[in-house]
Amino acid sequence: MSEKVDVVVIGMGPGGEDAAGKLAEAGLNVVGIEKELVGGECPYWGCIPSKMMIRAADLLAEARRIPGFAGSSTVTPDWGPVAKRVREATDNWTDKVAVDRFEGKGGHFVRGVGRITVVSSDPVEPQLTVGPIAAAKPLYDQLRDAVAAARKEARVVPLA
Ligand SMILES: Cc1cc2nc3c(=O)[nH]c(=O)nc-3n(C[C@H](O)[C@H](O)[C@H](O)COP(=O)(O)OP(=O)(O)OC[C@H]3O[C@@H](n4cnc5c(N)ncnc54)[C@H](O)[C@@H]3O)c2cc1C
């Protein structure tokens, strides 16, 4: 089955999610494809969990400095609360909230691996080509023009 849309965003990490959401809000027909979790590395494996671990480690280090400064302390590290907070912050590594947010903006979400293939009957110039983009134009206008100016059509195939 093939369908024509204005924009296909492959990879819904922070960059893709933001772009796809804003383009959908601007009224374009947008498909976002993500093979893992919408939000990408940052909320599930990168920025957020790492800061929770670093914060916990900082607290332990600070508490160990109490003797000599402000009395006495006994510090017993426990990974359990750290893991619990990470699970809460990542929704146990589910992205339903993010998918709903994107679809709430009018986007269409596909879970799978996106691949760009060229659909062209021209054997001489089989690449996907995108027309020139004026630098001063806002992003959405640039993309809208780029879609309109594309001389070939790309079909995105969710693989798995
Ligand atoms: C430990 C750690 C801590 C970090 N801390 C910070 C921080 O504090 N502040 C900060 O600004 N940055 C931080 N970062 C960096 C931040 O995570 C990345 O800069 C950010 O996630 C990049 O976003 P992105 O959208 O470019 O890519 P990604 O987050 O990598 O998203 C790309 C998405 O595309 C998907 N994808 C790729 N190919 C396909 C395909 N063919 N089809 C479908 N889906 C596909 C992937 O599954 C992924 O979800 C940290 C990173 C790490 C590892």
The ligand as an SDF file (V2000), in Angstrom:
LIG
                    3D

 53 58  0  0  0  0  0  0  0  0999 V2000
   24.4140    9.2360   28.6870 C   0  0  0  0  0  0  0  0  0  0  0  0
   23.9450   10.3990   27.8410 C   0  0  0  0  0  0  0  0  0  0  0  0
   23.5960   11.5970   28.4390 C   0  0  0  0  0  0  0  0  0  0  0  0
   23.1590   12.6700   27.6800 C   0  0  0  0  0  0  0  0  0  0  0  0
   22.8400   13.8470   28.3000 N   0  0  0  0  0  0  0  0  0  0  0  0
   22.4470   14.9070   27.5650 C   0  0  0  0  0  0  0  0  0  0  0  0
   22.1000   16.1320   28.1970 C   0  0  0  0  0  0  0  0  0  0  0  0
   22.1360   16.2620   29.4110 O   0  0  0  0  0  0  0  0  0  0  0  0
   21.7260   17.1730   27.4370 N   0  0  0  0  0  0  0  0  0  0  0  0
   21.6550   17.0710   26.0590 C   0  0  0  0  0  0  0  0  0  0  0  0
   21.3270   18.0430   25.3980 O   0  0  0  0  0  0  0  0  0  0  0  0
   21.9690   15.9060   25.4400 N   0  0  0  0  0  0  0  0  0  0  0  0
   22.3500   14.8350   26.1470 C   0  0  0  0  0  0  0  0  0  0  0  0
   22.6640   13.6560   25.5230 N   0  0  0  0  0  0  0  0  0  0  0  0
   22.5950   13.6090   24.0640 C   0  0  0  0  0  0  0  0  0  0  0  0
   21.1680   13.4300   23.5590 C   0  0  0  0  0  0  0  0  0  0  0  0
   20.6300   12.2060   24.0230 O   0  0  0  0  0  0  0  0  0  0  0  0
   21.2240   13.4460   22.0300 C   0  0  0  0  0  0  0  0  0  0  0  0
   21.8680   14.6360   21.6210 O   0  0  0  0  0  0  0  0  0  0  0  0
   19.8580   13.4380   21.4190 C   0  0  0  0  0  0  0  0  0  0  0  0
   19.1280   12.3020   21.8290 O   0  0  0  0  0  0  0  0  0  0  0  0
   19.9980   13.4420   19.9010 C   0  0  0  0  0  0  0  0  0  0  0  0
   18.7030   13.5030   19.3600 O   0  0  0  0  0  0  0  0  0  0  0  0
   18.4470   13.0280   17.8920 P   0  0  0  0  0  0  0  0  0  0  0  0
   16.9960   13.2310   17.6130 O   0  0  0  0  0  0  0  0  0  0  0  0
   19.4130   13.6670   16.9810 O   0  0  0  0  0  0  0  0  0  0  0  0
   18.8360   11.4750   17.8530 O   0  0  0  0  0  0  0  0  0  0  0  0
   18.3410   10.2460   18.7240 P   0  0  0  0  0  0  0  0  0  0  0  0
   17.9140   10.6100   20.1010 O   0  0  0  0  0  0  0  0  0  0  0  0
   19.4180    9.2170   18.5800 O   0  0  0  0  0  0  0  0  0  0  0  0
   17.0510    9.7690   17.9530 O   0  0  0  0  0  0  0  0  0  0  0  0
   17.1320    9.1280   16.7100 C   0  0  0  0  0  0  0  0  0  0  0  0
   15.9290    8.1810   16.6370 C   0  0  0  0  0  0  0  0  0  0  0  0
   15.8440    7.6710   15.3110 O   0  0  0  0  0  0  0  0  0  0  0  0
   15.4700    6.3200   15.3800 C   0  0  0  0  0  0  0  0  0  0  0  0
   15.8680    5.7490   14.0910 N   0  0  0  0  0  0  0  0  0  0  0  0
   17.1130    5.7530   13.5550 C   0  0  0  0  0  0  0  0  0  0  0  0
   17.0750    5.1960   12.3270 N   0  0  0  0  0  0  0  0  0  0  0  0
   15.7830    4.8620   12.0940 C   0  0  0  0  0  0  0  0  0  0  0  0
   15.1030    4.2670   10.9830 C   0  0  0  0  0  0  0  0  0  0  0  0
   15.7470    3.9250    9.8630 N   0  0  0  0  0  0  0  0  0  0  0  0
   13.7750    4.0570   11.0820 N   0  0  0  0  0  0  0  0  0  0  0  0
   13.1000    4.4050   12.2100 C   0  0  0  0  0  0  0  0  0  0  0  0
   13.6920    4.9900   13.2860 N   0  0  0  0  0  0  0  0  0  0  0  0
   15.0100    5.2060   13.2220 C   0  0  0  0  0  0  0  0  0  0  0  0
   16.1920    5.7770   16.5910 C   0  0  0  0  0  0  0  0  0  0  0  0
   15.5460    4.6200   17.0920 O   0  0  0  0  0  0  0  0  0  0  0  0
   16.0740    6.9650   17.5440 C   0  0  0  0  0  0  0  0  0  0  0  0
   14.9390    6.8730   18.3930 O   0  0  0  0  0  0  0  0  0  0  0  0
   23.0770   12.5480   26.2570 C   0  0  0  0  0  0  0  0  0  0  0  0
   23.4060   11.3330   25.6460 C   0  0  0  0  0  0  0  0  0  0  0  0
   23.8370   10.2670   26.4240 C   0  0  0  0  0  0  0  0  0  0  0  0
   24.2030    8.9570   25.7460 C   0  0  0  0  0  0  0  0  0  0  0  0
  1  2  1  0
  2  3  1  0
  2 52  2  0
  3  4  2  0
  4  5  1  0
  4 50  1  0
  5  6  2  0
  6  7  1  0
  6 13  1  0
  7  8  2  0
  7  9  1  0
  9 10  1  0
 10 11  2  0
 10 12  1  0
 12 13  2  0
 13 14  1  0
 14 15  1  0
 14 50  1  0
 15 16  1  0
 16 17  1  0
 16 18  1  0
 18 19  1  0
 18 20  1  0
 20 21  1  0
 20 22  1  0
 22 23  1  0
 23 24  1  0
 24 25  2  0
 24 26  1  0
 24 27  1  0
 27 28  1  0
 28 29  2  0
 28 30  1  0
 28 31  1  0
 31 32  1  0
 32 33  1  0
 33 34  1  0
 33 48  1  0
 34 35  1  0
 35 36  1  0
 35 46  1  0
 36 37  1  0
 36 45  1  0
 37 38  2  0
 38 39  1  0
 39 40  1  0
 39 45  2  0
 40 41  1  0
 40 42  2  0
 42 43  1  0
 43 44  2  0
 44 45  1  0
 46 47  1  0
 46 48  1  0
 48 49  1  0
 50 51  2  0
 51 52  1  0
 52 53  1  0
M  END
$$$$
